[in-house]
Amino acid sequence: MNHKTMKTLAVASILALGVAACSSSSSTPKSSNSSGNTSATGQPLVIVDNVGTAFTQTFNPYDPNSVMVKNNMQDLIYEPLMMFNMMNPTQAPIPWLASADSWSPDGKTLTLTIRQGVKWSDGQPLTASDVAFTFNLFKQYPAFDDSPAPNPSPVPDSATAPNATTAVLTFPTAQYSNLFLIGSTYILPQHIWSSVGDPTKYANANPVGTGPYVMSSFSTQKVVLKANPSYWQKSMVKVPEIIYPYYVSNDTSNPALFSGSIDYAGNFVTNVAQNFLGKADTNHTWSASAPYFGDNNVVGLFLNVTRGALKDPKVRQAISAGINRQQLSIQGESGYEPVATSSGGLMLPTDNSLLNQSLASDLPAAGNAAKVNQIMTSDGYTKSGGHWTKNGQPVKFAIQDPSDYTDYATDAQLIATQLNNLGFEVSFDGVQDNAWYSNYPVGNFDAMIHWGAQGASPFTYFSNWLDFTQSAAIGKTAGGDWERYSNPAAQTALTKFEGSNDSTTQQDALNSLQSILSTDAPVIPLLYGAAWYEYSTKKYTGWPTASNQYMNPVPNAPYVEYTILHLTPAS
């Protein structure tokens, strides 16, 4: 299975984050060249990023159900203000549509210099007014900010354009730590979107962007993008055409990947050495030896804390204690994803320097039945007919994930079996992709396995897990905190972190967030998730690798554009 909006490495130190977040980025993008003709003379590039999702002619980059978002092609047409190399978290942001940025001393106002000479694909110039307009849409239509790149952006109190090349964003609180989310925002053309009404309902069938590609053709089986002749870095575009074919599942897409019909993918592949790497010497993964993929997120079991016994943090702790993560790693993930070792939620060993030491190695890889019994008994549960009950009610829930996400489906079934053997009543609710992507944002699930959020520091994934301001009432779409978890202490710690550029203050807040996640367990860390990445050098070279980590390699926005601009024809 190819996990959709994932995932990225966390920063190795808080101090490094502060330097990156506050630096002024005034240089031009690496290898940028805005003159000359498009030199896209190679062969079409075939990308598969998400299987099983129906293709509809919807290219709204902020609609989680659009074909653009589901297949992570946003930044090929709509570009961000900045790029971020998550494989090197100490690297400063790469200027993109914004050629420079600077914070006010209080961290509440971000001034952006907008690059000159950039045109929309219909020939209109990009200006700072487009940037201000995009952020003002988030304020006017909060639901529109639910699925940007790759998480909801902070919404400014005001977004203005004092001149054509200057945009000023003023936020109600300090946002030092959210430059990644702000800078990753896809900018929209005001001259088109200002007349569409409610942007959440706009299909955007024929998108106009600043990116290197425009839509060439659409069918329910294939989306074709062609090189944008108006692109501001057109000399860097060596790939003339990109094809996104429809596949119903990994079972149908993987044979095409193995045979070389797919050039770039984020698929889960069983026995990747034999089934993919061994098929051709042009087939490659991030590294040529085990584990083949880089770890770049924390996979978690998300628990809907509004439902039944899952409201009880002690029950959630017991569930965590009962999971055999080693079994998930080996049987569910073919050894590609190591077990999570800390209930605090950091990705280790990357985040070792940030670890709350009281939570080091507190997750037993094989589970702990005695701890389950101790927690449940002390919480007033007794076993009746082999099942934990309290006031006549069992601990009963379903883990909902797409059936064709074969690794998560296996993981969910393994967890169900493990917990059932310990006295819980757990089932696997295998659903279609479209149903899943519709269900979990509105809270229509008991539990689910989901990858971790992306970001330039652990703050981003704690914000996605614990920030109740991103959540919503059951039935309403949430941009984060899909568990519907609310804790004033968590909000205080999140505010403390994002409001300071001091490493000691940030670490103190991060220690609190780790303790809260460990104690209340609305999200249970399971594994350190792999950046699924397979590619072929049959047509193109220049791909990111473990020895050339110039960009997060996954075929996901907002990284895929940067990778494709670095490709050159193999012959």
C-alpha positions in Angstrom: 0.0 0.0 0.0 1.2 3.5 -0.7 0.5 5.8 2.2 -0.8 9.1 1.0 0.4 12.3 2.5 3.4 11.1 4.3 5.9 11.6 6.0 9.1 13.3 6.9 12.1 13.3 9.2 12.1 15.4 12.3 14.7 17.9 13.2 17.7 16.7 15.1 17.8 19.6 17.5 15.5 22.4 18.6 18.3 24.9 18.2 18.7 23.9 14.5 15.0 24.5 14.1 15.2 28.0 15.5 18.0 28.9 13.1 16.1 27.5 10.1 12.8 29.0 11.0 14.1 32.6 11.5 16.7 32.8 8.7 16.1 35.1 5.8 16.0 33.1 2.6 17.2 35.5 -0.2 19.0 33.2 -2.6 17.4 31.8 -5.8 16.5 28.1 -5.9 19.3 25.8 -6.7 19.9 25.4 -10.4 17.2 28.0 -11.1 17.2 29.4 -14.6 14.2 31.4 -15.8 15.5 32.0 -19.3 15.6 29.8 -22.3 13.1 27.3 -23.8 11.6 24.3 -22.1 14.1 21.5 -22.6 11.7 18.7 -21.9 12.8 16.2 -24.5 12.7 12.9 -22.5 10.0 10.2 -22.3 6.8 10.4 -20.2 7.3 9.7 -16.5 4.7 7.4 -15.0 3.9 8.0 -11.3 1.7 5.9 -8.9 1.2 7.4 -5.5 -2.2 6.3 -4.3 -4.2 3.3 -5.5 -7.9 2.5 -5.3 -9.1 6.1 -5.3 -11.6 7.0 -8.1 -10.4 9.6 -10.6 -12.7 12.6 -10.9 -11.8 15.8 -12.7 -11.2 17.8 -9.6 -8.0 19.7 -9.2 -8.7 21.7 -6.1 -5.4 21.6 -4.1 -7.3 22.1 -0.8 -10.0 19.4 -1.3 -8.9 16.2 0.3 -11.2 14.3 -2.1 -9.9 15.8 -5.3 -7.8 13.7 -7.7 -5.0 16.2 -7.2 -4.8 15.8 -3.4 -5.4 12.0 -3.4 -2.5 11.5 -5.9 -0.3 14.2 -4.4 0.3 16.1 -7.6 -0.5 19.6 -6.0 3.0 21.1 -6.4 3.4 20.1 -10.0 0.7 22.7 -10.8 0.4 24.9 -7.7 3.6 25.9 -6.0 4.5 26.7 -2.4 6.3 29.8 -1.0 9.3 27.7 0.1 10.6 24.2 -0.2 12.0 22.2 2.8 14.5 19.4 2.7 13.2 17.1 5.4 16.2 14.7 4.9 18.4 17.5 6.1 16.4 19.3 8.8 19.1 21.8 9.6 19.0 23.1 6.0 17.4 26.5 5.7 14.2 26.8 3.7 14.7 26.8 -0.1 13.1 30.0 -1.5 10.5 29.3 -4.1 7.6 31.7 -4.9 8.9 33.7 -2.0 12.5 34.8 -2.6 13.0 36.0 1.0 11.2 36.0 4.4 11.7 37.7 7.7 9.9 37.6 11.1 9.0 40.4 13.4 10.7 40.3 16.8 7.6 38.9 18.4 7.2 36.1 15.8 3.7 37.3 14.9 4.3 39.0 11.5 6.0 37.3 8.5 7.0 39.5 5.7 7.6 37.7 2.3 9.3 39.0 -0.8 7.5 37.5 -3.7 9.5 36.4 -6.7 9.3 38.6 -9.8 8.9 37.2 -13.3 6.6 34.3 -12.3 3.5 33.8 -14.4 0.4 31.8 -14.0 -0.1 29.2 -16.8 -2.6 31.5 -18.4 0.0 34.2 -18.8 -1.1 36.5 -15.9 1.7 37.6 -13.5 2.0 36.2 -10.0 1.9 39.1 -7.4 1.9 39.4 -3.7 -1.9 40.0 -4.0 -2.3 36.3 -4.9 -0.4 35.3 -1.7 -2.5 37.6 0.5 -5.7 36.4 -1.3 -4.8 32.7 -0.6 -4.3 33.2 3.1 -7.4 35.4 3.4 -9.4 32.5 1.9 -8.4 30.4 4.9 -9.8 33.1 7.2 -13.0 33.5 5.3 -13.5 29.7 4.8 -11.9 27.8 7.7 -12.8 24.4 6.2 -10.8 25.3 3.1 -7.6 25.0 5.2 -8.3 21.4 6.1 -6.0 19.7 3.6 -3.2 22.0 2.4 0.4 21.0 2.1 0.8 18.9 4.1 -1.2 20.0 7.1 -3.4 23.0 7.9 -1.6 26.3 7.8 -1.9 28.8 10.7 -4.6 31.3 9.7 -3.4 35.0 9.9 -5.5 37.8 11.4 -4.6 39.7 8.3 -2.8 39.1 5.0 -2.0 42.2 2.9 0.0 43.1 -0.1 1.5 46.6 0.3 3.0 46.3 -3.1 3.3 43.7 -5.9 6.4 42.0 -4.4 5.6 42.2 -0.7 3.1 40.1 1.3 2.6 40.6 5.0 1.0 37.9 7.2 0.1 38.9 10.7 -0.9 36.1 13.2 -2.7 36.3 16.5 0.2 34.5 18.2 3.9 33.8 17.5 4.4 31.3 14.7 8.1 30.7 14.6 7.6 27.0 14.7 5.1 26.9 11.9 7.2 28.3 9.0 7.1 24.9 7.4 3.3 24.9 7.3 3.1 28.5 6.2 5.9 28.2 3.6 4.4 25.0 2.2 1.1 26.6 1.4 0.0 26.4 -2.3 -0.7 29.8 -3.7 -3.8 30.3 -5.8 -4.5 32.8 -8.6 -6.8 35.6 -7.3 -8.0 36.5 -10.8 -9.7 33.0 -11.0 -10.5 32.0 -7.5 -12.0 35.3 -6.4 -15.1 34.5 -8.5 -15.7 30.9 -7.5 -17.7 31.4 -4.3 -17.2 28.9 -1.6 -13.7 27.4 -2.5 -14.4 24.1 -0.7 -17.1 23.4 -3.3 -15.0 24.3 -6.4 -13.9 21.4 -8.5 -11.3 23.4 -10.5 -11.6 21.1 -13.5 -9.0 23.0 -15.5 -6.4 24.3 -13.1 -4.2 27.4 -13.7 -1.0 27.4 -11.6 2.6 28.6 -11.6 4.1 25.1 -11.5 6.1 23.2 -14.1 3.1 21.3 -15.5 -0.4 21.9 -16.7 -3.2 19.4 -17.2 -3.1 17.9 -20.7 -5.9 15.3 -20.5 -8.2 13.6 -18.0 -10.0 10.3 -17.9 -11.2 8.1 -15.2 -8.2 5.8 -15.9 -5.4 8.3 -16.4 -4.4 11.9 -15.7 -1.8 13.4 -18.1 0.2 16.5 -17.3 2.4 18.3 -19.8 5.3 20.8 -19.4 4.1 24.3 -18.8 5.7 26.6 -21.4 5.3 29.6 -19.2 7.1 28.1 -16.2 9.6 30.4 -14.5 12.3 27.7 -14.3 11.4 26.1 -17.7 15.0 25.2 -18.5 15.0 22.8 -15.5 12.1 20.8 -16.9 13.5 17.7 -18.6 10.4 15.6 -18.2 7.9 16.6 -20.9 4.9 14.6 -19.7 3.8 13.0 -16.4 1.2 10.2 -16.3 -0.8 9.2 -13.3 -2.6 5.9 -14.2 -5.5 4.5 -12.1 -4.9 1.2 -10.3 -7.5 -0.5 -8.1 -5.0 -1.8 -5.6 -1.3 -2.7 -5.0 -2.1 -6.2 -6.3 -2.6 -4.6 -9.8 0.0 -1.8 -9.6 2.9 -3.7 -8.2 3.3 -6.0 -11.3 3.5 -2.9 -13.4 6.1 -1.5 -11.1 8.1 -4.6 -11.1 8.1 -4.8 -14.9 9.2 -1.1 -15.4 5.9 0.2 -16.6 5.8 2.6 -13.5 8.8 4.9 -13.1 8.2 6.4 -9.7 6.1 5.0 -6.9 5.4 5.0 -3.1 4.1 1.4 -2.9 4.4 -1.2 -0.2 6.2 -4.1 -1.8 6.6 -7.5 0.0 10.1 -8.8 -0.3 11.3 -5.8 -2.2 14.7 -7.2 -2.9 13.4 -10.1 -4.9 10.2 -8.8 -6.3 11.4 -5.3 -7.3 15.2 -4.8 -7.1 15.9 -8.2 -8.5 13.7 -7.7 -11.6 16.0 -5.2 -13.3 19.2 -3.3 -12.6 17.4 -0.1 -13.3 15.0 -0.7 -10.3 16.0 1.1 -7.1 15.0 2.0 -3.6 16.4 4.7 -1.2 19.2 2.3 -0.3 20.2 -0.9 -2.0 20.2 -3.0 1.2 17.8 -3.6 4.1 15.8 -1.9 5.4 15.7 -0.3 1.8 13.5 2.7 3.0 14.3 5.6 5.3 12.2 6.1 8.4 10.5 9.4 8.5 7.4 9.4 10.6 5.6 7.9 13.6 2.8 5.5 12.6 0.1 5.5 15.3 -3.1 3.9 16.3 -5.6 6.8 16.5 -8.4 6.3 19.0 -11.7 8.2 18.8 -11.9 9.4 22.4 -15.6 10.2 22.1 -16.6 6.5 21.7 -17.4 4.0 24.5 -14.6 2.7 26.6 -12.1 4.6 24.4 -13.0 7.7 26.3 -11.0 6.3 29.2 -7.3 7.1 29.1 -6.5 4.0 31.3 -8.2 1.8 28.7 -6.1 3.5 26.0 -2.9 2.9 28.0 -3.9 -0.8 28.4 -4.4 -1.1 24.7 -1.0 0.3 24.1 0.6 -2.1 26.6 -1.1 -5.1 24.9 0.2 -4.5 21.4 3.0 -6.7 20.0 4.8 -4.1 17.9 7.5 -6.6 16.9 4.8 -8.7 15.2 3.5 -5.7 13.3 7.0 -4.8 12.1 7.9 -8.2 10.9 4.6 -9.6 9.6 2.8 -6.5 8.7 5.6 -4.3 7.4 8.1 -6.9 6.2 10.8 -5.5 8.5 10.8 -2.2 6.7 9.4 -0.3 9.7 11.1 -0.7 13.2 9.0 -0.8 16.4 8.3 2.5 18.2 10.1 2.4 21.5 8.8 5.5 23.4 5.1 6.2 24.3 6.0 9.9 24.1 5.8 9.9 20.3 9.2 11.1 19.1 10.7 9.4 16.1 13.8 7.6 17.3 16.8 7.6 17.0 16.4 10.8 15.0 14.9 12.7 17.9 17.1 11.1 20.6 18.5 14.5 21.7 14.9 15.7 22.3 13.6 12.7 24.2 12.0 13.0 27.6 14.2 10.5 29.3 11.5 9.3 31.7 9.8 7.8 28.6 12.9 6.1 27.0 12.3 2.5 26.0 9.0 2.3 27.8 7.1 0.4 25.1 7.9 -3.4 25.2 8.3 -4.6 21.7 6.3 -7.8 22.3 3.6 -6.2 24.6 3.1 -6.8 28.3 0.1 -8.8 29.3 0.8 -8.3 33.0 0.7 -4.6 32.6 -2.6 -4.8 30.7 -4.1 -6.8 33.6 -2.7 -4.3 36.2 -4.1 -1.2 34.4 -7.5 -2.7 33.7 -8.0 -4.1 37.1 -7.0 -0.8 38.8 -9.4 1.0 36.6 -12.3 -1.1 37.9 -12.6 -3.6 35.1 -13.2 -7.3 35.6 -13.3 -10.2 33.2 -16.7 -11.7 32.3 -16.7 -14.5 29.9 -13.0 -13.8 29.1 -13.8 -10.1 28.3 -13.0 -7.0 30.2 -16.2 -5.3 31.4 -17.2 -2.4 33.6 -20.8 -1.6 34.5 -21.8 -4.4 32.1 -20.0 -2.7 29.1 -17.1 -4.4 27.3 -14.2 -2.7 25.7 -15.3 -3.1 22.1 -14.1 -1.3 19.0 -13.1 -1.7 15.4 -9.9 -0.6 13.6 -10.9 1.0 10.3 -8.4 1.1 7.4 -8.6 0.6 3.7 -8.6 -3.1 2.8 -6.2 -2.5 -0.1 -3.6 -0.8 2.1 -2.3 -4.3 2.6 0.3 -3.6 5.3 -2.1 -1.5 7.5 -4.9 -4.1 7.0 -2.5 -6.8 8.2 -1.4 -4.6 11.1 -5.0 -4.0 12.1 -5.9 -7.7 12.0 -2.8 -8.5 14.1 -3.7 -5.9 16.7 -7.2 -7.2 16.8 -6.0 -10.8 17.4 -3.5 -9.7 20.0 -6.0 -7.6 22.0 -8.7 -10.2 21.8 -6.4 -12.7 23.4 -6.0 -10.3 26.3 -9.7 -9.8 26.9 -10.7 -6.9 24.6 -13.2 -7.2 21.7 -11.6 -5.7 18.7 -12.3 -6.2 15.0 -10.9 -5.0 11.7 -13.2 -2.8 9.6 -11.8 -3.0 6.1 -13.2 -0.2 3.9 -12.7 1.3 0.5 -10.2 4.1 0.2 -12.8 6.8 -0.6 -14.9 5.8 2.4 -11.8 6.0 4.7 -10.8 9.4 3.5 -14.3 10.6 4.0 -14.8 8.9 7.4 -11.9 9.8 9.6 -11.9 13.6 9.1 -15.5 13.7 10.4 -14.8 11.3 13.2 -16.7 8.3 11.7 -14.4 5.6 13.1 -13.5 3.9 16.4 -9.8 3.5 15.8 -7.5 3.6 12.8 -3.8 3.1 11.9 -2.5 6.3 10.2 0.9 7.7 9.4 2.4 10.6 11.2 2.3 14.3 10.2 5.1 16.0 8.4 7.1 18.9 9.7 10.5 20.5 10.3 10.3 19.5 13.9 8.4 17.2 16.3 6.1 20.1 17.0 4.3 19.5 13.8 3.3 16.0 14.6 2.3 16.8 18.1 0.2 19.6 16.8 -1.5 17.2 14.4 -2.2 14.8 17.2 -3.1 17.1 20.1 -4.2 20.5 18.9 -7.9 20.7 19.5 -8.1 23.9 17.4 -7.6 21.7 14.4 -10.4 19.4 15.4 -14.1 19.7 15.0 -17.4 18.3 16.3 -18.3 14.8 15.2 -19.7 15.0 11.8 -17.7 18.1 10.9 -14.4 17.9 9.0 -11.3 18.2 11.2 -7.9 19.2 9.7 -6.1 17.4 12.6 -6.7 15.9 16.0 -9.0 13.4 14.3 -9.3 11.6 17.7 -11.3 14.7 19.0 -8.9 14.9 22.0 -9.1 18.1 24.1 -6.7 18.9 26.9 -5.9 22.5 28.1 -2.5 21.4 29.2 -1.7 20.2 25.7 -2.9 23.5 24.2 -0.7 25.4 26.7 2.4 23.3 25.8 1.7 23.8 22.0 1.3 27.5 22.5 4.5 27.7 24.6 6.5 25.9 21.9 5.3 27.9 18.9 5.5 31.2 20.8 9.2 30.9 21.6 12.4 30.8 19.6 14.4 29.7 22.7 15.6 26.1 22.6 15.2 25.6 26.4 11.6 26.8 26.4 10.8 24.7 23.4 12.4 21.6 25.0 10.4 22.1 28.1 7.2 22.3 26.1 8.2 19.2 24.1 8.8 17.3 27.3 5.2 18.2 28.4 3.8 17.1 25.1 5.5 13.7 25.3 4.2 13.2 28.8 0.7 14.1 27.7 0.7 11.7 24.8 2.1 8.9 27.0 -0.4 9.4 29.8 -3.6 10.1 27.8 -2.7 8.0 24.7 -5.2 9.4 22.2 -2.6 8.3 19.6 -0.6 5.2 20.4 2.9 5.0 18.7 3.3 1.8 16.8 6.1 2.0 14.3 8.6 4.3 12.7 7.2 4.6 9.3 9.1 4.1 6.1 9.2 6.7 3.3 7.9 4.3 0.6 10.0 5.0 -2.5 10.7 3.0 -5.6 12.1 4.4 -8.8 13.6 3.4 -12.2 16.7 4.8 -13.9 15.6 3.4 -17.2 14.3 6.8 -18.4 15.8 9.3 -16.0 18.6 9.8 -13.5 19.2 12.3 -10.8 16.9 10.7 -8.1 17.4 11.4 -4.4 19.2 8.5 -2.6 20.6 7.7 0.8 23.9 9.0 -0.5 22.4 12.1 -2.2 19.7 13.3 0.2 18.7 16.5 -1.5 14.9 16.0 -0.9 12.4 13.8 0.8 12.2 11.1 -1.9 8.5 10.1 -1.7 6.2 10.9 -4.6 4.2 13.2 -2.4 3.5 16.9 -2.4 5.2 19.3 -1.6 8.4 17.4 -2.5 7.7 15.7 -5.9 8.2 18.9 -7.9 11.7 19.4 -6.5 12.7 15.9 -7.3 11.3 15.9 -10.9 13.1 19.2 -11.6 16.4 17.4 -10.8 15.8 14.6 -13.2 17.6 14.3 -16.5 17.1 11.8 -19.4 19.2 8.6 -19.0 20.3 8.7 -22.5 
